[in-house]
Amino acid sequence: MNQKSIAMGYIRHNCWLTFLIILVLLFYETGYCQSLRFEHYTTDHGLSQNQVFFIFQDSRDFIWISTSSGLNRYDGNAFKIYRSTPDDPTTVHGSTYKSIIEDKDNNLWIASNGGGLSKYVRNSDSFIRYPSDLKNPNSVLSDRINALLIDRNGFLWIGTEAGLSRMNMKTGKFNHFGVDVNNRDCLCEKRIYSLLEDSEGKIWVGTWKGLSVYNPSNKKFINYISDSKNTSIPSSDLIFKVYEDREKNIWICTIKGLYLFNKKNNSFKKYLADSQNPFSLSDNTVMSILEDKDGRIWIATNYGGLNLFDKRTEKFYHFRNNPNDNYSLSNNSLLSIMEDRSGLIWIGTNGSGLNKLNYRTTQFKHYRNNPSNQNSLSHNSVSSFLVDKNNTIWIGTISGGLNKMVRKGKQS
């Protein structure tokens, strides 16, 4: 082979490589390359129940899964199930578990909505129960617990259906925060669903009817309640999750949309689903949110599946269940999301178990022929591509003719 042939081959190779890179970037901008591969774990794999409320990774890398029927510990190979035994006080209390957190001594605290507070003691593989006692002010306010938080000072905050409790884990003493309609500096609502300590040490409380922020320095609450004059504030409805990202912005997941609070200018921005905008939020009932190690924002919705938010473009990319794809999201109704230390993302569904996503291995979408879908690729053997001046992608196949891919999501 002469030098001219070698040079021409090199040029063709690099032109083809450049074209593929451009094509991938085009797909990424339109969301085409974002086909994700999910692994599924259900009762068939040993999970106690398929409704997954909360997912937590402890200091020993066990994954703990809270369900509506049993507490699960996953070691990477198998599930171990912990259930309540009424006549055995060393078992976890309750059946529906909503939150898990770990203290500095590596004990786990488990919140049950109906069974109260339990502490898991590793050395004995057993539990200590902390039941509510209305006659004893030095106990948690209610056995219906939805959220837990351990702050920087080592206090355990407990969000219940009857108010907010704070436990000194050294002394076992409790302080309680209730609602006083005559005091603007009090908690706005007693039914609590989410707790967050932000980077400034303030405690954010998501409730049934709005958002409260506790300032430890003056021991007062600031309440954010929407009204007709300021509809940008999270509406006075259920708040499922309050979350702080690495830029110190606060995200609020509610039953009526997703809100972003900017601390610098003390303002809220609201994101809603819009059927006319394919890049809007997929569903207004937002259950949970996560910023992964690479700064991507993932949003779990109750009816619209999983969303990936692009901060630069403010577009939402949607991932839903596809009955024809065994590796798609197993259910569009999601309840929880968590990233483990290895970068795997775990997603709890409302009835279809647990999904695991390795995002780094699934950033390309595969287009194949599907005999049951007339809008799928006509043949799997692809020979050529062309992007025309209208950004329409033309795909030539070996024996399936020519395909046209329309960037708005329709292909023929």
Salt bridges, closest charged atoms under 4 A:
GLU29 OE1 - ARG312 NH2 3.77
GLU29 OE2 - LYS315 NZ 3.02
GLU39 OE1 - LYS356 NZ 3.78
ASP58 OD2 - ARG122 NH2 2.98
ASP61 OD1 - ARG341 NH1 2.63
GLU102 OE2 - ARG122 NH2 3.13
ASP105 OD1 - LYS104 NZ 3.61
ASP125 OD2 - LYS80 NZ 2.70
ASP185 OD2 - LYS220 NZ 3.87
GLU189 OE2 - ARG191 NE 2.57
GLU197 OE2 - ARG152 NE 2.89
ASP198 OD2 - LYS263 NZ 3.13
GLU200 OE1 - LYS202 NZ 3.81
ASP237 OD2 - LYS256 NZ 3.18
GLU244 OE2 - LYS263 NZ 2.98
GLU247 OE2 - LYS311 NZ 3.85
GLU291 OE2 - ARG246 NE 3.15
GLU291 OE2 - LYS311 NZ 2.95
ASP292 OD2 - ARG296 NE 2.79
ASP294 OD2 - ARG296 NH2 2.99
ASP294 OD2 - ARG360 NH2 3.17
GLU314 OE2 - LYS269 NZ 2.71
